[in-house]
Amino acid sequence: MKNFINRPIPRLLRYELLLKGIVEETPEGHEDHETIPNVIDIIKSLGKETEPGVQTAKQKVEMWRYGANLVFKSGETIVRHSLKASYDVT
């Protein structure tokens, strides 16, 4: 799950690196020499805008992992807030 959540953003940021390499090889007079830096700026801003969502998703995955690894004692009552129900461990 963690890899699924993280994939699109790093891929997007890799495009920034790729485009920087392309713009370095683009001749001065070529129209892409002016356009590519604009695209790079857009990609950077998208990366910044998505960062809070990525952090939230990472935290959710971490909480799911913690929840999956919890071990309860026999006879203990468990309240699961996501399901709003109580369960007795037997």
N, C-alpha and C positions, 0 to 999 in steps of 0.2 A: 504494500500500500504506500509506504513512504516513497519508494522510487517512482511510483505512478504520479504522486502529487508533485514531485520535484522536477520531473522531466521537461515540461514545456518551458519553464523559465530558463534553466541553463542552456537549453537549445537556442532560445531567443538571444541570450547574451553571447553565445558563440557566433551568431550572425554578425554581431557588432565587431568581433575580432576579425572575422572573414572580410567584412566590408572595409575595415581599416587597412587590411592588406591590399585589397583591390584598389582603394583610392590612392595608396602609395604608388601603385604601378600605373595609374591612369595618367595620361599626358595632361599637361596644364590646360590646354585649350579645349579638351573634351567636355561635353555637357555633363557627363557623369561625375566629373571632378567637383562640380558644384552641388549636384543632386545627392550623391552618396553621403556627404557629411550631414545633410538634413535627415536622411533615413537613420543614420547612426544616432542622432539626437533623439529621434522618435523612439528608437529601440531602448536607449538609456532611460528615457522617461517612463516607458512601459515597465521596465525592470524595477524602477523606484516605486511606481504605483502599485505593482503587484506584491511588493515585499511584505506589507502587513498581512495580506491574505496567505502568503506562503508561510509566514511565522505562525499564524493561527492554525493552519493545516498541520504543520509540524507538531504543534502542541497537542492537537487532537489525536494524532497518531501516537504520540508518546503516552497520552492518557489511556488510549485503548490498549497499548502494550502493557502498561502497568495493571490495568484492570484484568487483562487476560492472564497475568502472572500471579494474581492474588490467590492465596490459599486460606480457606476458612476452617475453623475448628468445628468438629462435629457438635451439633446442638446449638450453634451460634445462629442468631437471626440476622439476616442480611436485608438491607433496604436498598433497592436499586432505584435511584431517582429517575433514570431515563425511562423506566417502565412503570414507575409509581406503584410498585408492588413489593411485598415482603416475601421472603422465602426462608424456610427453616432448612438448615443443612443437616442431613442425616447420614 
